[in-house]
């Protein structure tokens, strides 16, 4: 029997089995659901009953615990009433009193203790010499009884006795008639002993249940295993007392604080109910294993599983008999169809065999098979047409099945690989291509099959003449009628000649790129900004210096008009004016770019030159951009300096000439007495001295400009004396300013005293001039290690960031307007030169509108340094 026949023969048996199993599974599933719902309901009800029972036990046990603690407190109060002052004075009498209290001995099995008001034990029963005299004032039960003046029950604690057993202490304060504390009486219970608490430890709840007593700290007070006493209950019953601690027991009739929980104790699942004892704050817990409660339910569940298994077997057997009767005619029909597949003429003799519907089914199948034969012939005709159509396509075409084996190709593909269609069908790429190429094809086929869709990639193909060609593969997954991937179809295009052309083009492009890179390197290495434009005045090249100079990005100006290099309407208007110059070879123009926060604009000088091709045709313009801001600024500063210097010199000269004219022409201006003449001559001397200082400053600046050191006349110099003299001078002439000095030490050091006087006269003069509204000027001199530090701070107008950067520039003035404070702008540059000539350092800090601080650091030397001297 062939494969198709075996499948048909097995079909009825599979059908019977599927029907039997399906029906049986449905019935058993319904029974299982009903059983599960019933068991869950019984478990829920049984759990509720168990919680009610355990809750009742908790309530009864709490009453017993409260009654026992009440008896213990009364026994302790009874003993406390017998304590007199003489017992506190004579510990032997106190011991005798405690030993005579037999009733209290029965309650407090760990002993009775009498404490004085400071917490020291003075008596005990039984007598424990190691405890007498010990301080127990840190114990909670002592402090609580003293504070509340009421009996207090402690949590479980370790005793200070040698065995350190867990105990519980009830403390009773003893007061005199005036309410003053006389003593504290304590009764101790051994939590491992057989007292009224220990008796609960041995009680059994139900078959295997037990009691737990938990104190306010969450520690176990009683437990069946004595080693667990004083252990945290959270470690024994994880999550039992977490908030929320479980839902409220709906069966609890009166106490809303009664709570229940599920937990595990020693690896066994338990149910628990607990409530807080009101007066103690402890929790009384009743536990019982869930196995004890739900044991019967679990047995019933196991019995139900067995019954369901038996019902399943019976159901499968019954349904199997029924399906056998129903499928017998179908089996006979299947045999006839199988015969028809071998010989279609035999199928016409199919009998109904007592079932009319099967006869109709046979007719339908016979018609269906006729249509299949007819459609099969049409399909073969279409396949033949498609194959002829594919063969007429000049490009190579191939197609593969889902196992990536060839199932056909066209004649062009046969010619390329040198194999016929019959030789190709059923083969893989490894059977027709060299191994290294076949591996590439196979990997691409796997990727396409995983991703679906289409695929294009470049590879190499070995033709029938063993030549290797570069090709581009085009592949696509095709689907069957159900839309599932059935195989792939592909073709390839020979690009060998195109690849050669591309390589030649790439080489030419590489040479052009190298030439371009060489041009870019030349442009980037230029010291000035370089911009190259084409004949339409569009930018084709620009170096980084030009980009930084103009503040633009390369992407924003390349292939854009030359005017786009400049930002703002005014600058672009100037750029158009520059381009409008008649002769490109003689274009020269200064662009002024305003700089935020700076008083001088950035001036960029543009000089252009024409680019010409070999035939002399104009191809573009190269423009050099040079930042001449500093040159223009220096020109302006020098002009301002000459004007200011002329003004500064003219004023004292005018005064000198005026006074000389008055003294020389007494007949015209009258006679002057000697005092007036002396006053006139003193003013002439002061103005001459000012001119002399101005000339000295100019000589100093000229030496600095020439790079020559300043001449120094070194000697022992008292800097504190110099600064004090300068400050006193300005105090006399500047009443609006408050001068404060801090002079630490009066060290003398080697320096040019005249130059030092010039430095501090200049600095303090600046502090006064640039504080027009007055304020405090602070001067501090302090030696530090081997240096002398000087600080001058004013509260004047201060300087901006730009002004601070240029404060030491020669001829630079913060304000060069006609209304500005007088001066030539040489002072700070000379000060810096003098300080550095002495081996010192100077630093200026300033905040606009808040003031300026000048810090100077000079070396302290005992011997004459090797500075340049005159």
Residue, then its C-alpha position, 0 to 999 in steps of 0.5 A: x500500500x502506498x503512502x496515500x493509501x495508508x493515510x486513508x486507511x488510518x483516517x476512520x480510526x483517528x476519527x473514532x478516537x478523536x470523537x471519543x476523546x473529545x466527548x469524554x473530555x467534555x463530560x469529565x471537564x464539566x464534572x471536574x468543574x462541578x466538583x472543584x466548585x463544591x470542594x471550594x465551597x466546602x473549604x470556605x465554609x469549613x474555614x469560616x467555622x474554624x475561625x469562629x471556633x478559634x475566635x471563641x477560644x481566643x476570647x475565653x483564653x483572654x478572660x483567663x489571662x486577664x483574671x490570672x494577671x489580676x490575681x498576680x497584681x493583687x498578690x503583689x499589692x498585698x505584699x506592697x501594703x506590708x512594706x514599712x519605712x523600717x524595711x527600707x532602712x534595714x534590708x534584713x527586715x525587708x528580706x524577712x518580709x519577702x520570705x514570709x509571703x508564701x501566697x506571692x511565692x506561689x504566683x511569682x516563681x522567679x522571686x520577689x524584689x524590693x527596689x529603692x526609689x533610685x532603682x537599686x535592689x535592697x532585698x529579694x526572695x529567694x536571696x540572690x546575693x549577685x543582684x543585691x545593690x545592682x541598679x535596675x533604674x534603666x528597666x522599663x518596668x521600674x521607670x513605668x511604675x515610678x512614672x505612672x504610680x500604677x502597677x505595670x506588667x513588663x514585656x518578656x526580658x532576659x533576667x540578670x541572674x546567672x542563667x539569664x532565663x526569660x522572665x516577666x516582671x510585674x512592678x508595684x510602686x509603694x507610696x507613703x501617706x503624702x504620695x511620695x515614692x518609698x519603694x518599688x516592689x517587683x514580682x518575677x515570673x519564669x517564662x519557662x516555668x510551670x506558672x499560670x503563664x507556662x500552663x498555657x504553653x502545654x495546652x493543646x488546641x484541638x488535635x495539634x493546635x497551640x497558643x502563642x502569647x506575643x508582647x508589645x515588642x512583638x516577641x514570643x512570651x509563651x510557646x510550646x518550644x521553650x527555645x522560641x521564647x523571646x524570639x521575634x514572632x515575625x520570624x516564626x509567622x511571616x506576615x501574620x501581623x502585617x497591616x492590613x493583618x487580614x480581613x475581619x472575621x465575619x463570624x466574630x460576633x462582638x469584638x471588631x479587633x478579632x483578626x485571623x490570618x494564614x501563615x506557615x509555622x515550622x514548614x507547616x501551613x497554619x490558620x490563626x486567630x488573635x486579639x490584643x489583650x486591652x490592659x496589657x497590649x499583648x496579642x493572644x494567638x491561637x494556631x491550628x494546622x490547616x491539615x487538621x481542618x481540611x483533611x477530610x476535604x482533601x480525602x474527598x477531593x482524592x476520591x472525586x479524582x478517582x471517580x472522574x478517572x473511572x468515568x473517563x474510561x467508561x465514557x471513552x469506551x461507550x463513545x468508541x462503540x457509538x462512533x464505530x457504528x457511525x463511521x463504518x459507512x464512511x470507511x467503505x466509501x473511503x475504500x471506493x474513493x481509493x479504488x477510483x484514484x487508481x481507476x476512475x471507471x470503477x467508481x461508477x459502481x459504488x453502491x449506497x449499502x443501505x445509506x442513501x446519503x452516502x450514495x449522494x456523497x459518492x455522486x458528489x465525489x465522482x463529480x469532484x474528481x472529474x472537475x479535478x481532472x479537467x482542472x489538472x489538464x488546464x493547469x498543465x496547459x498554463x504551466x507549458x505557456x508560462x514556461x514558453x513565456x519565460x524562455x523568451x525572456x533574454x535575462x536568466x530566470x530561476x525558481x526554487x521551492x521551500x527547501x531552496x532546491x531548483x524547480x525550474x529555469x529559462x533557456x537563458x539561465x541554462x546558457x549561462x551556467x551550462x546545465x539543462x533544466x532537467x539537470x538543474x531540477x532538484x539540485x541546490x546551489x552547492x551542486x551547480x556553483x563553486x563552494x565559496x560562491x554557493x555559500x554566498x548564494x545560500x546565505x542570501x537565500x536564508x536571509x530572504x526566506x527569513x525576512x520574506x519580501x524582496x532581495x537585491x544584492x551584488x555577487x559574482x557568478x561563474x559562467x559555463x566558460x569558467x569566467x567570473x562575472x560581477x552580477x546583481x541578483x534580484x530575488x522575491x518570495x512567491x506564495x501559494x494560494x493560501x498566502x503561505x511562502x512556497x518558494x522564491x524566483x530570481x534573476x541576475x544582471x551582468x554588471x561586469x562592464x559597468x563595474x569596470x567603468x565605475x572603477x575608472x570613474x572612482x579613480x578619476x573621482x579620487x584624483x579630483x578629490x585629492x586635488x580638492x583636498x590639496x586646495x582645501x589644505x592650502x586654504x586651511x593653512x593660509x594665515x588669512x581668511x580665504x573665500x572663493x566664488x564662481x562667476x555668479x558670485x556664489x561661494x565655492x570654497x571657504x576656509x575655517x579662519x574666514x568662517x570664524x572671522x565672520x561667525x557663520x557655518x560652512x553649510x549655511x554659506x557654501x553654494x550661496x551668494x557672497x552676500x550671505x557671508x555677512x549678517x545684517x542688512x547693513x553689512x550685506x549692503x556693504x558687500x553688494x557695494x564691494x562686489x560693484x567695484x569695477x575692477x575685481x583685481x583692485x577691490x579693497x574694502x573694510x567691513x565693520x562688524x559690531x561686537x556685543x559688549x565691546x566698544x570697538x567694532x571688528x574691522x575686516x579688510x577684504x582684498x579680491x583677485x580674479x581667477x582665470x582659466x587657461x584660455x584667459x576666461x574669468x572663472x571666479x574671484x578669490x577674496x582674502x579676509x584679514x582682521x585689521x581690528x587691532x590695527x584700526x583700534x591702535x590707530x584710533x587709540x594713538x589719535x586719542x592719545x595725542x589729543x589727550x596728551x596735548x590737552x594734559x600738557x597744555x593745561x599745566x603749561x597754560x597755568x605756568x605761562x599765566x603765572x609767569x606773565x603776571x609776575x613779569x608784567x607787574x606794571x600791568x597787573x600791579x605789584x604783588x607782595x612776597x607771599x603772593x609771589x611765593x604762592x604763584x611760584x609754588x603753583x608754577x612748581x607743582x604744574x612743572x612737577x606734573x609735567x615732569x611726571x608726565x614726561x617721565x611716564x612717556x619715557x617709561x612707555x617708550x622703554x616698554x614699547x622698545x622692549x627695554x627694562x625699566x631702570x631701577x635705583x634699588x635700596x631699602x624701601x619702607x613700603x608701609x611708609x610710602x603707602x601711608x604718605x600717599x594715602x595721607x595726601x589723598x585724604x587731605x584732597x578727597x574729603x568725600x572718601x573714607x580711607x581704611x588701612x591695615x598694615x601688618x608689619x613694617x618689613x623693608x625690602x629691596x626696591x626703587x622707592x621712587x618707582x614704588x611711590x609712583x605705583x601706589x600714587x597711580x593706583x590710589x589716584x585711580x581709586x579716588x578718580x573712579x569713585x566719583x560718589x565717594x565711598x571707602x577705599x581700603x588698603x591692606x599690606x600683609x607679609x606672607x611667607x617670603x612675599x609682601x602682599x598689597x591689596x587696594x579695594x574701592x567702591x567705585x564704578x568698576x569695569x566691564x569684562x572687555x575693559x578688564x581684559x584691556x586694563x594693562x594695554x598702553x594708551x587704553x582708557x576705560x572712557x575716552x569721551x570728552x566728559x571722561x575722567x582725565x588721564x593718558x591711559x599709561x598708568x596701569x601699563x607702567x604700574x604693571x611694568x614696574x611691579x614685574x621689574x621688581x619680580x612681582x605680580x599684579x592682578x585686577x578684579x572688577x565688577x561693573x557698578x560695584x568697584x575694583x580690587x588690585x592685588x600686588x605680590x612683591x618678593x621680600x629679599x634680604x640682599x639686593x636682587x639682580x634686577x636691572x638698575x640705572 
